[in-house]
Amino acid sequence: WFVVDNLPPALIPTMVELGARSQGNVARIAVVVDVRGRRFFDNLRESLADLEAKHVTRRIVFLESSDDALV
């Protein structure tokens, strides 16, 4: 797995493309998008639609937690 934390949604298709060009060195990619970065979320639907158009298998996992549980 290659994991990227806090990637702006507009860069998700670029990250997937880089993984595809890795000649098998990157088999799976996980991207963490933080809801606190709301100003970047305008591109999320567009990025997901781009992945769908390219037949990229994807899975969305939504996690929520209090600050106390994380610390």
C-alpha positions in Angstrom: 0.0 0.0 0.0 1.1 3.6 -0.8 -0.7 5.9 1.6 -1.1 9.7 1.2 -2.6 11.7 4.1 -4.4 15.1 3.6 -4.3 15.0 -0.2 -6.6 17.6 -1.8 -9.3 15.8 -3.7 -8.3 17.5 -7.0 -5.0 15.6 -6.8 -6.5 12.2 -6.4 -6.6 11.4 -10.1 -3.0 12.5 -10.5 -2.0 10.2 -7.6 -3.7 7.3 -9.3 -2.0 8.1 -12.5 1.4 8.2 -10.8 0.6 4.8 -9.3 -0.3 3.4 -12.7 3.0 4.6 -14.1 5.0 2.9 -11.3 5.4 -0.3 -13.4 3.9 -2.4 -10.7 5.8 -0.9 -7.8 2.6 0.6 -6.4 -0.2 -2.0 -6.4 -2.6 -0.2 -4.1 -3.1 3.4 -3.1 -4.9 4.8 0.0 -5.8 8.5 0.2 -6.9 10.2 3.3 -9.1 13.3 2.8 -9.8 15.4 5.9 -13.2 17.0 6.1 -11.6 20.0 7.9 -10.1 21.0 4.6 -13.5 21.9 3.3 -12.2 24.6 0.9 -10.7 21.8 -1.3 -13.9 19.6 -1.4 -15.4 21.4 -4.4 -13.3 19.0 -6.6 -14.2 15.7 -4.8 -17.2 14.7 -6.9 -15.3 15.6 -10.1 -12.3 13.6 -9.0 -14.4 10.6 -8.1 -16.2 10.8 -11.5 -12.8 10.9 -13.2 -11.8 7.7 -11.5 -15.1 6.1 -12.4 -14.7 7.1 -16.1 -11.3 5.4 -16.0 -12.7 2.3 -14.4 -10.5 2.6 -11.3 -11.7 0.4 -8.5 -12.3 2.5 -5.4 -13.7 2.2 -2.0 -14.8 5.1 0.3 -14.6 4.6 4.0 -16.0 7.3 6.3 -14.6 7.5 9.8 -15.7 9.9 12.5 -14.3 10.4 16.0 -14.1 12.8 18.8 -10.9 14.6 19.6 -10.7 12.9 22.9 -10.8 9.4 21.3 -7.9 10.3 19.0 -5.6 11.7 21.6 
